């Protein structure tokens, strides 16, 4: 590489939607024995600072700066702008910008592009057909920053909109990208047997992903596997004894890997938890203000009333002299010299202002800092980011904070028989729970990033797990039992997953499994039965969120179940319930359940967890049903 000028910094774009490949995490796909993100990092290993823009990747080296666009998926220009901002105030003369879907990229290609940078605002590589690759280029920093300023909005802008006039195009080999499943197959075939080098990562590589990735169909994304992944060490515990629900929740709260912390606007972080305490930057109130509509007065009355008026947000009235008063509104800054605020209802005016006899003598002034002073702790680490927290922080000038989360989920519906849209064919059934799962997750602060449909194949789950680096939670519906089409547990074994909850001692929901894969993504495998899937999702999601974000789990709602003996059995059960109403309070549970659909929840208030052999009137946990 040239060394006559300072080494440029690097921005690697590792996000995007990958819509032509079914929404998979392209940078994480393995080609030639390493991920395409590893290939990009290897090509720029000798340069300056490196920023990776995209979802959090815990296995990247600490020296690599990670950041995300303010709106993930908002296009390459938005990603470039985020990467440039992450470089901070120490500005380079040149910046290399790369995509992370270039399986043939080498340091020689980067060196050749850099060699041609003199006298140009930007230099781009071109493929064999002469097509410019705007995401293999080197930019003069001032030219790049200037174009970003000129664009105004960077959201959903194509890279062509960013290209300056004074550019150079260099035709080079090895600059082809992977935009389609066919490109991916061709690249893997061309690089079969190539040596592996993986700078920038600390963990093991994911197994080579299956090749057959079909584009979205009528029922979402359909992924089928054709290759058997390399075997991985299995870390499934030998003890697969079903766990009681409370024990499973305890394990999830204590044993799940925490999400990486990142700085963001609190207004965009609902569902996250504070990674560090937040302290006030300003006083609350910022200055002495009137607590009531009335009159600011000085001294004991009666008072001479001035003509000026103090309004909230308006100009502060001039200071009061002894015996003076001024009309004032709630929230207005009181003038200097104010002794108290006399409420309207306590005042009488007859040419002079008087306090009505026998009315209370009150200050009715909120003094500066009486609620908060600068440096006061507003909320400790681990506090969930709620509307109340956002408002309380904004009141003391805090609008950003270090947080973990919110948890991003991908929903995976399984089964050849499931169809979400279009006419049903012989043997098919309508997906009746996939559409409602995002709404059930959202009240717990979990954001659904996408939904996919996985067919019943021997190794389809291997690719789902290998490409799950762009989400924090995989919610898999079905394939958790022991039937011929239930493949999730085998895939978790092959991926070397850490099994946290092998099964639940709960009916329905016993086949539930919770695991963590090498990317630290949590896998929640739910039964395929609609009621069982929804019931266990609602029962476990608060603990999953607490474990990933560090927030405390919410307190349980406990009350009497009046007909517990009719419902209880030898194993804990979870059933629909309705509020019993006054004067008894508590709940009445359903004694029988139709589990193949959610019709039984239409007029129910939620679910109750009924302990084994419970008696009438016994206190049980109630789980509200989002509506």
DOVO-650526 format. One record per residue (C-alpha): x negated, y, z. Coordinates in steps of 0.02 Angstrom, whole numbers, plus 32768, in hexadecimal, padded with zeros to 4 digits. Last residue first. Layout:
REM DOVO-650526
XYZ
...
//
This chain:
REM DOVO-650526
8AD07ED48486
8A3A7E9884EB
8A6C7E08855E
8A3E7E268613
89DD7D9A866A
8A287D6A8715
89BF7D088790
8A1B7C9D8810
8A5A7CAF88C3
8AC17C1988FA
8B7C7C398907
8BA97B8988D2
8B177B1188E8
8A7F7AF68879
8A457A458853
89BB7A8287DF
89B17B3E87D7
8A2A7B9E8766
89DB7C2686FC
8A697C9B86CC
8A847CEB8623
8AD17D8D85E9
8B6F7DF685EB
8BD67D7C8585
8C587DA88502
8BF77D778466
8B7E7D0284BD
8BDD7C608498
8BD97C8483DF
8B1B7C7883DD
8B0E7BDA8374
8AD97B238381
8AD57B2B8440
8B8F7B1A8465
8B817B268522
8BE57ADA85B1
8BFE7B128666
8BF07BCA863A
8BB47C3286CC
8C157CA58742
8BB17D358788
8B907DA2881E
8C0D7E1D8865
8C8A7DDF88E7
8CF77E7D88F4
8CEA7EA08867
8CBC7E5687BD
8C817DA78792
8C067DE3870E
8BFA7D68867F
8B827CD9865F
8B2D7C7A85D2
8AC17BE58607
8A0E7BBE863A
89F67B188693
897A7AD98715
89677A1C8716
89C77999877D
8A6B79F08756
8AC27A938782
8B5A7AD48723
8BF27AA5878E
8B8D7AC0882E
8B5F7B7187FA
8C137BAD87EF
8C037C4F8853
8B567C7F8818
8B1A7CFC889A
8AA07D87886D
89EE7DAA8837
89AF7E2087AF
88F57DFF879E
88787E8B87AC
881F7EBE870B
87757E6F86EB
86E47EE18719
868F7F348684
85E77EEC864F
86107EF68595
85FD7E40855E
86327DE885FE
86C07E618623
87027E508571
86FF7D92857D
87537D978629
87E07E0585E6
87F37D92854D
88097CEF85AD
88C27CE685E0
89047D49854C
88A77CDA84D0
88DC7C3F8531
89947C6B8520
89887CA2846A
89317C038430
89A17B908498
8A3C7BE58452
8A017BD6839D
89BA7B2383A5
89127B2A8350
88B77B2683F7
883C7BB48412
87807BB983F7
87327C56843F
86837C6D83F8
861A7CF68447
85957D4383D8
84EC7D40842F
84977D2D8383
845D7C8383C2
85107C4783DF
857A7C58847C
86067BDF84A3
86BB7BDB84DE
87297B4184BE
87E67B2D84CD
88257A7984BD
888A7A84855F
88F47B178526
89A47ADD8555
89927AAA85DB
88F77ADC863C
88597A88867A
87F77AE085F3
87717A968583
86B67AAA8561
86AC7B5A85AC
85FD7BA285A4
85B27B3E8515
850D7B8884DE
85037B6A8424
847A7B0883CF
84C47B2C8324
84DD7A728302
853F7A5F83A4
85AD7AF5837F
85CF7AAD82D3
86047A088320
86777A618398
86CA7AC4830D
86F37A338298
87A479FF82C6
87E379B68220
87D278FF8253
881979218300
87BA794183A2
87FE79EA83D1
87B77A9883AF
87E07AA482F4
88647B2A8311
885C7BE68327
87AB7C2B832C
878F7CD3837F
86DB7D048359
86A17D8E83CE
86127E0A83C1
86187E288306
85997E4E827E
85257DBD82A8
85A97D388284
85567CFD81E3
850C7C5A8225
85A97C318289
861F7C4181F4
85A07BE78187
859A7B5081F9
86577B55820D
86707B1E8159
860A7A818178
868079EC8169
870C7A4B8116
87BB7A7D814F
87D17B298102
87A37BC8815C
880E7C648154
87C37D0B8182
87F87DA181E9
87977E4381FB
874E7EC58272
87C97EA682FF
87A87F20838C
87AF7EDD843E
87DF7F5D84C4
88527EE98526
88ED7F3C84DB
88A27F18842D
88947E5B843F
894F7E338437
896A7EAA83A6
88D77E5E8348
89237DB08366
89CE7DD9831D
89AC7DBE8263
894B7D1B8282
89DA7CD282E9
8A617CA2826B
89F57C5F81DF
8A7D7C0F8173
8A787B548154
8A397AEC80C4
8A617A35809C
8AA57A597FEE
8A7F7B0D7FBB
8AB37BA98017
8AD27C477FB3
8A5B7CD97FCF
8A0B7D18806D
89C07CD1810E
89A87C1A80E0
89797B8E8157
89787AD78120
88C07AD280F2
88977AFD81A7
883D7B858205
885B7C3A8233
87BC7C99825E
87D17D4082B6
87387DB082BA
87287E188357
86CA7EB78385
86B57ED48441
86B17F8D846C
86267F868499
859F7FB28515
8593806C8537
851680FA8544
8578819D854B
85BE822B84E3
863F82B28507
860882F385B1
863683AB85CA
868183998679
8737838F863E
86FF831F85AE
86CA829A862C
877382998684
87CF828E85DC
876881FE8598
877381A58641
883181B58645
884181788592
87DC80DF85C1
872580B185B1
87128024862E
869D804886BE
86057FD686BD
858B805E86EC
85D580DB8765
86558164873E
865682218753
85B9822987BC
85A182DF87EF
85098330879D
855E83D68778
85E783F487F9
869383A587F5
873D83C98845
8713846688AA
869284988827
86D38549880E
8761856F8886
88168545885E
887585DA88A2
892385C588EE
88E38616898F
898085FD89F6
89DF86678A73
8A8686108A84
8B2686768A6F
8B7286BF8B10
8B7687708ACA
8B7287848A0E
8AC487BC89DB
8ACD886C8996
8A9E88C288F2
8ABE897E88E4
8B3F89D5887A
8BC1896388C7
8B7288BB889F
8B90881B8903
8B1E87828901
8B2686D2894C
8B7E868588B4
8AFF86D3883E
8A6E868888A0
89EF86FA88F2
894086CB88BC
88BB86EA8940
882D875C8972
87FA879188C3
875D87FD88C5
872487CE8817
87B487A787A2
880786FC879E
87E886908706
888F865A86BD
88CA85A786D7
897985D78710
89A2868886DA
8972872E872C
89C387D8874E
8947884C87A3
893F888B8855
88E3891A88AE
88D789438968
88198938896D
87D4894888BB
87E888B98842
8767888B87C0
8793889D8708
8807881B86BF
87B787858668
87DB878285AF
884C86F48578
883D86388584
88C18632860C
890F86E08614
88E88771868A
895B8808867D
893588C3867B
89B1894486BC
8970894D876E
89DF892A8803
89B9898E88A0
89BB89198933
8A1C890489D7
89C488A48A0F
892B885B8A62
888988578A01
8871883F8948
88F987F388DC
890787818845
89C08778881C
8A3286EA87E9
8A2E864D877F
89D385C887E2
8929857587FB
88CB861287C6
881985F08792
876C860187DF
86EF85C5875D
86BF85258701
874384C58763
86F584488760
863B84688751
85D6843486BA
856483A68684
85BD832286EC
856B827A8703
858481D986A2
8546813686EB
84F080BD8675
852B803685FB
85DC80798604
865D7FFC85C7
86AD7FEE851C
87687FDC84FC
877C809084C4
86D780C78478
8706814383EF
873681D38464
869C81AA84CD
862C81E1843E
859D8166842C
84F9812D8476
84D48073846C
84C17FE584E7
84A67F3584AA
85357EBD84D2
851E7E568570
85017D9C855D
858C7D3285A9
85627CDE864E
85B57D3F86DC
865E7D768699
86707CDB862C
86437C6586BA
86C17CB78730
87497CAC86AC
87297BF28695
872F7BD98752
87D77C32875E
881F7BCB86CE
87EB7B248718
87637AD186B0
87767A358645
86E479BC865D
866A79C585CB
85D2799D8636
8542797685C0
852C7A2F85A0
85227A6084E9
84747AA084C4
845B7A438422
83B67A5F83CA
83D87A898316
83EE7A19827E
83D47A6C81D5
84797A9B818A
84DA7A21811C
85037A738077
85A97A85801C
860D7AF28092
86B57B448071
86E77BF5809C
87927C3E8073
87AA7CF3809B
885C7D3380AD
88FB7CD28085
89157D047FD1
88607CED7FA8
87C27D487FD9
87277D177F79
86DC7C6A7F89
863C7C447FE5
85EF7B9F7FAE
853B7BA77FE3
85387B6A8096
84C57BD48102
84117BA68120
84007B9081DC
83EC7C2D8243
833B7C628267
82F57C528316
82E67CE98386
82667D768391
82837DCF82ED
821F7E5F82A3
81AF7DF98232
81F67D5981E7
81847CFD816E
81C17C5F8119
816D7C078088
81D57BEA7FE8
821A7B3A7FD2
82B87B707F7A
82A67C257F48
82F37C197E9A
83817BA77ED5
83A87C177F67
83AA7CB07EF6
841E7C5C7E78
84977C257F00
849C7CD57F4A
84B77D297EA2
85467CB07E81
85957CD87F2A
85957D8F7EF5
85357E2F7F19
84867DEC7F36
84017E677EFD
837D7E607E75
82DE7EC47E96
825C7E3E7E78
82127E847DD7
81F97F3F7DC2
82337FCB7D4F
820880737DA0
828781017D9B
824D81B07DC9
82B9823B7E10
82CC82F87E07
8389830A7DFF
83B182CB7EAD
841282297ECD
849282387F5A
853282257EF4
84E6818B7EA1
84DE813A7F4E
859C81327F50
85FD819A7FD1
867681428046
865581BD80D5
85C6823780B9
862F82D580C3
85D08375809A
8573833D8000
84FC83D28001
84BA83A880AE
849582F5807C
843C83327FDF
83CE83A58048
83A0831C80C3
836982AC8032
830583357FDB
82B18368807E
828282B480A5
8233828F7FFB
828581EC7FD0
8246813C7FB1
82B480BB7F5E
830280117F5C
83B780367F85
83CF809E7EE7
83A780057E80
83A6804D7DD1
83E37FD67D47
835C7FC17CC3
83927F107C9A
82F87EC87CEF
83217F257D8F
82FA7FDA7DB6
829C801E7E4E
82BF80CD7E89
825181667EA6
829382037EFB
826B82BC7F05
81DC82A47E8A
812E82F17E79
80D4825C7EC6
814281C57EEB
80FD814D7E68
808A80EA7EDB
811580DC7F5A
817F80787EE0
80EC80057EBD
80CB7FEA7F76
81807FBF7F95
817B7F3B7F0C
80D77EF67F50
81237EED8000
819C7E6E7FBB
82567E677F8E
82967DC37F45
832E7DAC7FB9
836D7E607FAA
840D7E6D8012
83C97EDA80A0
83D37F7E8041
833D7FF08045
831680A88060
825F80DF806E
824C818D80BB
81C9820F8090
817D82A780E8
81B182658193
821282CA8214
81F582B682CE
829C83038301
82FE82618308
82E981CA8296
8398819482CC
83E48226826B
839681E381CA
83E0813881E9
848D81808209
848481E78168
844B814E8106
84DD80E9814E
85598171811D
850E816E806E
851E80B08068
85D880A8808C
865580C1811A
864C800C8156
862B803C8209
866E80EB8231
85ED814C8297
856B80E98233
85048075829E
8458807982ED
83C580078311
831280438325
82917FBA8309
82057FB68389
826E7F4883FB
82657EBB837C
830B7E818334
835F7DEC8388
83EC7E5383D7
84347E87832E
84B47F138349
851E7F3482AD
84D27F9F8225
8449801D8203
83987FDC8220
831880658241
825E80478225
81D280BB825A
813B80BF81E8
810080448163
80A27FA0816B
81397F2E8187
819A7F7880F5
81AF7EDA808B
81BC7E6B8126
824F7ED28166
82AD7EBB80C2
828F7DFF80C1
82C47DF18178
83687E48814A
837E7DC980BD
83777D40813F
82EB7CC18136
82CB7C1580EC
82D87C428033
83807C98804B
83D67CA080F4
846E7D118102
845E7D8E8191
84507E27811F
84EE7DEE80C6
855F7DE98160
85F77D98810E
86897E0180CC
86C37D848049
862C7D947FD9
86727E177F63
86AA7E7F7FF9
85FB7E868044
86417F0880BF
85A57F6C80E7
85207F5B816E
84657F3F8161
84257FDF8111
836B7FE88134
832280958154
826480A1814F
81E481248182
815D81568108
80A581328128
804181D2812A
7FE981F48084
7F4A81AE8036
7F7081008079
7FC380B27FE1
800080008000
//
